[in-house]
Amino acid sequence: MAQIHTERQPVTQITIVESEPEKQAEALSMMTERARFMARQPGFVSISLHRSLDGRRIVNYVQWENRNLLRSAHQSPEFRKQWGHFDEITSEIDPHLYEVAEVMDSGR
């Protein structure tokens, strides 16, 4: 489960993937396969995939124990071989690392 708090934070990578609406389902399916692969890698914490209602974007929210383990998972030969063609079904892939600045909830 995602851990969202300001102290002892895991590394968070948020990637916005853009695609044509008719390719969103295929992109999401491929990202789900990738998520299953990543879940088996050292340092994995969580992945959440979100699809936009207009069919143009998928947001991938990934948490990892540290940057080095995240980088290793992305650079593994199996990852490169299996999903090297992902950019053929997407228009743009925009990954960035983030840290939690503030957390609020309803208090219930």
N, C-alpha and C positions, 0 to 999 in steps of 0.2 A: 504494500500500500504506500502511496506517496506520503512523504514526510515533509510537511510544510511548516517550518518554524524558523526563528531567527538565530537560535544558538545551535551549535554542532550540526551545521548544515552539510548534507551531501552535495556533490556537484550537480547542478541542474542545467541540462541543455534543452532549450526550446527550439524546435525546428518548424518553420512554416513552409509547407510544400504547396505549390500552386499547380493546378492542372485544369484542363478543360472539364466541364461538368460530366461529359460522357466518359471520361477516364478516371473520375474520382473513385469509383468502386474498385477498379483494377489497382489503382495506386494504394488505396486503403488495404486491400487484400495483401499486396506485396509488403506493405509496412507491417501488417499483422504477422506475416511470416518472419520478417526481420526481428520483430519484437520477441517472438518465441526463441529465436537464435540468441538474441542479446540476453534474455532472461537466464540462459545457461552459462553466461560468461562471468569470470571472477569480478567481484566488485559491484555487480548489478544490485540496484535497490528497487526501482519501479519504472514502468512505462505506462503512460496514458495517451491514447489516441483520440483526437476530436476531429469531427468532420463538420465543415460549414454547411449551413442549410442551403446556400446558393450553389453548392457543388464545386466550388472553385478552390477550396483550401482544405488542407489537413494540418492540424497542429499536433506535433509529437512532443510530449513532455516527458523527459527522461531524467532519472536520478541515478547517480553512480557514487560509489564510495569516494573516489578521487579521480582527478584528471588523467593520470597515467593509465589507470585501468580502463577508463572510457576510451582513451586513444588506442590502447592495445586491442580492444574489442573491434573498433572501427577499422583497424589496420590488419586484422587477421586475414590470412589468405582465403579462408572459407567465406568470410563476409564479402570480400572483394569479388570473389568468383560468383557467388550466388546473386548478388544485387548490384553488380557493376552496370547493368543496363537499366537501372531504375530511372535514370535521367531521360530515357527515351519516352516515358509516359508522363513526364512532368514538365512544366514550363519553367519553374524556378524552385530551388531548394535553398533555404536561408537558415542555417543553424547558428546559434549563439549560446554562450555560457552565461548563466545568471546566478545571482545570489538573492535570497529572500530579504527584502528590506522591511516589510511590515506584514503582520498577519492579524486579521480580525475575523470574528465569527459572530453569530447571532446570540451567543451566550446561553443557548438553550441546552 
